[in-house]
Amino acid sequence: MTIKDEKINYSNSEICSIIIPCYNSQETIERCINSCLNQTYKNIEVIVINDGSTDLSLEICNKIMDERVKIFTQSNGGVSVARNKGIHESQGDYLMFLDSDDALEVNCVEKMMGYKHYELVIMGYQCCNDKNILIAPRAKEIHSKAEGLNELLSKEYFQYVCVPVAKLYRTKVVKQNKITFAIGLDFGEDTCFNMEYISHINNCLISNEIVYINHTRVGGLSRRYIEKCWQTLDYISQKYEQLFFSYKDGFDYQGNLEQIIVRNLKVSIDNVVSYSNWSNFKEVVNDIRNSNKIKSVEVSKLNFKEKILIVLVNKDFKNLIYILFKIQQKI
């Protein structure tokens, strides 16, 4: 999908607020902010929430002389508290979220605003890690709530619901419905925020254009052991049930719920096998089995690998599960 080459009258155009939580990001925060200020779409406000940084992050931010940059300092409360503060302080018509170690392509906001008639815009991003991967969703226009729920919560698109970046939100939708990032979760707050947002909209644009540059840091979710991983993911599935149980017409509520449960299962086991020990692995599998969630999954709808995993967990074949995940990680 491409945007028509149109000249924008920035003096009359709507404001896009870019919210950046910042904690000890002295190595990257200047690059991050400059990627916003260099946007081809000029009518922006850059809201930096200094979340109790103990390095030179705040000093670096204060040296940037541009009236579009607004800096707020608070004691360290975590990324959710920082993003919620940014939402509260925002004055723009649209919202974007940017992590302090990441950057925007120079035409990111212009491309996003080109689709502003949609209530949510989702685009692709580049992961600048060892493999330099491009994450580009299949382009699609969504024009109804049922279609949106089925697509965005499906196996194909759910990974994009799990992050708040490379998206354009309407500020009015967020503030009127009091949508915030959950506080107290070790991870998954982004997923809950996005699920709640899409429960209030009727259309969405998904584009395969790459507009966001993600610089993955060691220590992120994918590279550390998460205690209570299954419990947190189970909270997300409960959030799904709470938000979408009432939507029946044209919406595959049960099928999408089962996909989320299976994904939670795979993520939880992969995390403990990768970054912890046998004792914790046994505890995680026991927690999964005791929750009874996987017993509700209709196995016939799953692919072969997923069917095998469900059977092994239900039969409590811990040794075999552990070996299979170890083998998979080496392939």
C-alpha positions in Angstrom: 0.0 0.0 0.0 1.3 3.4 -0.9 0.1 7.0 -0.1 -0.7 9.6 -2.7 2.1 12.2 -3.0 0.2 15.2 -1.6 1.5 18.5 -0.2 0.4 18.9 3.4 -0.5 22.3 4.9 1.1 21.7 8.2 -0.3 24.9 9.8 -3.8 23.5 9.5 -3.0 19.8 9.8 -3.8 17.7 12.9 -1.2 17.1 15.6 0.4 13.6 16.1 1.7 13.1 19.7 4.7 10.7 19.9 5.1 9.3 23.4 8.6 8.1 24.4 9.2 6.5 27.8 12.8 7.0 28.8 14.8 5.1 31.4 18.6 5.2 31.4 18.8 5.6 27.6 21.7 8.0 27.3 23.2 6.0 24.4 20.1 6.1 22.2 17.6 8.9 23.4 19.1 11.6 21.2 18.9 9.5 18.1 15.3 8.5 19.0 14.1 12.1 19.5 15.9 13.3 16.3 14.1 10.7 14.3 10.9 12.4 15.4 12.0 15.9 14.7 13.3 15.0 11.2 9.9 13.7 10.2 8.5 14.9 6.8 5.2 15.5 8.7 6.1 18.5 10.9 3.0 19.0 13.0 4.0 16.7 15.9 4.6 16.9 19.6 7.3 14.7 21.1 6.5 13.8 24.7 9.4 12.3 26.6 8.7 10.8 30.0 11.9 10.6 32.0 11.1 7.6 34.2 13.6 8.3 37.0 16.8 7.9 34.9 20.0 7.8 36.8 22.3 8.3 33.8 22.6 11.3 31.5 19.3 10.8 29.7 17.6 13.9 31.1 20.6 16.2 30.5 20.7 15.0 26.8 17.0 15.6 26.4 17.2 19.1 27.9 19.8 20.1 25.3 17.5 19.5 22.4 16.2 22.9 21.5 12.8 22.4 19.7 9.5 23.6 21.0 7.8 20.4 19.9 9.7 18.4 22.5 8.0 18.3 25.9 9.9 16.6 28.8 8.3 15.3 31.9 10.2 13.8 34.8 8.8 11.3 37.4 10.2 8.8 39.8 10.8 5.4 38.4 7.4 3.6 37.9 8.0 1.5 34.8 7.1 1.7 31.2 3.3 1.5 31.7 3.3 4.4 34.2 5.4 6.4 31.8 3.2 5.7 28.8 0.1 6.5 30.8 1.6 9.8 31.8 2.4 10.6 28.2 -1.2 9.9 27.2 -2.4 12.2 30.0 -0.1 15.0 28.8 -0.7 14.6 25.1 -2.6 17.3 23.2 -2.5 15.8 19.8 -5.4 14.4 17.8 -3.4 11.1 17.2 -1.0 9.0 19.3 2.1 7.0 18.5 4.4 5.2 20.9 8.1 5.0 20.4 10.7 3.2 22.6 13.7 5.2 23.6 16.2 2.9 22.0 14.3 2.8 18.7 13.7 5.2 15.8 11.2 6.2 13.2 11.8 6.2 9.4 11.8 9.8 8.2 8.4 9.5 6.6 6.7 7.3 9.3 4.2 9.9 10.6 3.3 11.1 7.1 2.6 7.6 6.0 0.5 6.9 9.1 -1.4 10.2 8.9 -2.2 9.4 5.2 -4.6 6.7 6.6 -5.9 8.8 9.5 -9.5 8.2 8.4 -9.1 4.7 9.9 -9.5 4.3 13.7 -6.3 2.3 13.9 -3.3 2.1 11.5 -0.8 -0.8 11.8 2.4 -0.9 9.8 5.6 -2.9 9.7 8.9 -2.6 11.4 12.6 -3.5 11.1 14.3 -5.4 13.8 18.0 -4.4 13.8 19.4 -7.3 15.7 21.8 -10.1 14.6 19.5 -11.1 11.7 18.1 -7.6 10.7 14.6 -8.9 10.2 11.7 -7.1 8.5 8.4 -7.6 10.2 5.7 -6.7 7.6 2.1 -7.8 8.0 0.0 -8.7 5.0 -1.8 -5.6 3.9 -5.5 -5.5 4.6 -8.4 -3.0 5.1 -10.9 -3.8 7.8 -14.4 -2.2 7.7 -16.4 -3.8 10.4 -16.0 -4.7 14.1 -16.6 -8.4 13.6 -14.1 -8.6 10.7 -11.6 -6.5 12.8 -11.8 -8.8 15.8 -11.5 -12.0 13.7 -8.5 -10.6 11.8 -6.6 -8.8 14.6 -7.0 -11.6 17.1 -6.2 -14.3 14.6 -3.0 -16.3 14.5 -1.7 -14.3 11.6 -2.1 -10.8 13.1 -2.0 -11.3 16.8 1.8 -10.7 17.0 1.1 -7.1 15.9 -1.5 -6.7 18.8 1.3 -7.6 21.2 3.2 -4.3 20.6 2.1 -0.7 20.8 4.7 0.6 18.2 4.3 1.1 14.5 0.7 2.1 15.1 -1.4 5.2 14.9 -4.2 5.6 17.5 -6.9 8.2 17.8 -6.4 10.1 21.0 -10.2 10.6 21.4 -10.8 6.8 21.5 -8.1 6.3 24.1 -9.1 9.1 26.4 -12.9 8.8 26.2 -12.7 5.1 27.0 -10.0 5.6 29.6 -7.7 3.1 28.0 -4.4 2.7 29.8 -1.5 0.4 30.1 -1.9 -2.1 32.9 0.4 -1.4 35.9 2.1 -4.3 37.7 2.5 -6.7 34.8 6.0 -7.9 34.0 5.0 -8.0 30.3 1.8 -8.2 28.3 0.6 -4.7 29.1 0.9 -3.8 25.4 -1.4 -6.6 24.4 -4.0 -5.7 27.0 -3.9 -2.0 25.8 -4.4 -3.0 22.2 -7.1 -5.5 22.8 -9.1 -2.9 24.8 -8.5 -0.3 22.1 -9.8 -2.6 19.2 -12.9 -3.4 21.3 -13.9 0.2 20.8 -13.3 0.6 17.1 -15.0 -0.5 13.9 -12.3 -0.2 11.2 -8.5 -0.6 10.8 -5.8 -0.3 8.1 -3.0 -2.9 8.1 -0.1 -1.9 5.8 3.1 -3.8 4.9 5.1 -0.6 4.7 8.1 -0.5 7.1 8.1 2.7 9.2 9.7 1.8 12.5 13.2 0.7 13.4 13.5 -1.6 16.4 16.9 -1.9 18.1 16.6 -5.1 20.2 18.5 -4.9 23.4 19.9 -7.8 25.4 17.7 -8.2 28.4 14.4 -7.9 26.6 11.5 -10.3 27.0 12.9 -12.7 24.5 16.3 -13.0 26.2 15.4 -13.5 29.9 13.5 -15.8 32.1 10.1 -14.5 33.1 8.8 -15.7 36.4 5.1 -16.3 36.4 5.0 -16.2 32.6 2.1 -18.5 32.3 0.1 -16.6 35.0 0.6 -13.3 33.2 -0.3 -14.8 29.8 -3.4 -16.4 31.4 -4.3 -12.9 32.6 -4.2 -11.7 29.0 -6.6 -14.5 27.9 -8.9 -13.6 30.8 -8.8 -10.0 29.5 -9.8 -11.3 26.1 -12.7 -13.1 27.6 -13.8 -10.0 29.5 -13.6 -7.7 26.5 -15.0 -9.9 23.7 -17.4 -12.5 25.2 -20.4 -10.3 24.3 -19.4 -10.1 20.6 -21.1 -13.0 18.9 -22.3 -12.1 15.4 -19.7 -13.0 12.8 -16.9 -13.3 15.4 -15.1 -16.5 16.1 -14.8 -15.9 19.9 -14.0 -19.5 20.9 -11.6 -20.1 18.0 -9.6 -17.0 18.7 -9.5 -17.7 22.4 -8.1 -21.1 21.8 -5.4 -19.7 19.6 -4.4 -17.3 22.3 -4.3 -20.1 24.9 -2.1 -22.3 22.6 0.2 -19.3 21.9 0.5 -18.6 25.7 1.3 -22.3 26.2 4.2 -22.3 23.6 5.6 -19.0 24.9 5.6 -20.1 28.5 7.3 -23.4 27.9 9.8 -21.9 25.4 10.7 -19.2 28.0 11.4 -21.6 30.8 13.2 -24.2 28.7 15.5 -21.4 27.2 16.3 -19.4 30.3 15.7 -21.5 33.4 16.2 -25.0 34.9 14.4 -28.3 35.0 12.9 -27.6 38.4 11.2 -24.4 37.2 10.1 -26.2 34.0 8.2 -28.8 36.0 6.6 -26.1 38.0 5.5 -24.2 34.9 4.0 -27.4 33.3 2.2 -28.2 36.6 0.8 -24.6 36.7 -0.4 -24.9 33.1 -2.1 -28.3 33.8 -3.7 -27.1 37.0 -5.3 -24.1 35.2 -7.4 -26.4 33.1 -7.3 -23.9 30.2 -5.8 -26.2 27.7 -8.4 -28.9 28.3 -11.0 -26.5 26.7 -9.0 -26.3 23.4 -10.5 -28.1 20.4 -7.5 -30.1 19.2 -8.9 -30.8 15.7 -8.5 -27.1 14.7 -4.8 -27.0 15.5 -1.8 -27.8 13.3 0.1 -31.0 13.8 2.8 -29.6 16.2 0.2 -27.9 18.3 -1.9 -31.0 18.6 1.2 -33.0 19.8 2.0 -30.3 22.3 -1.5 -30.3 23.8 -1.6 -34.1 24.1 1.9 -34.2 25.7 0.9 -31.5 28.3 -2.4 -33.2 29.1 -0.6 -36.5 29.5 2.0 -34.8 31.7 4.9 -36.1 29.5 7.4 -33.5 30.9 10.6 -35.2 29.8 9.4 -35.4 26.2 8.2 -31.9 26.1 11.5 -30.6 27.4 13.5 -32.6 24.9 11.4 -31.5 22.0 11.7 -27.8 22.9 15.5 -28.2 23.3 15.8 -29.8 19.9 13.6 -27.1 18.3 15.9 -24.3 19.7 18.9 -25.9 18.1 17.4 -26.2 14.7 
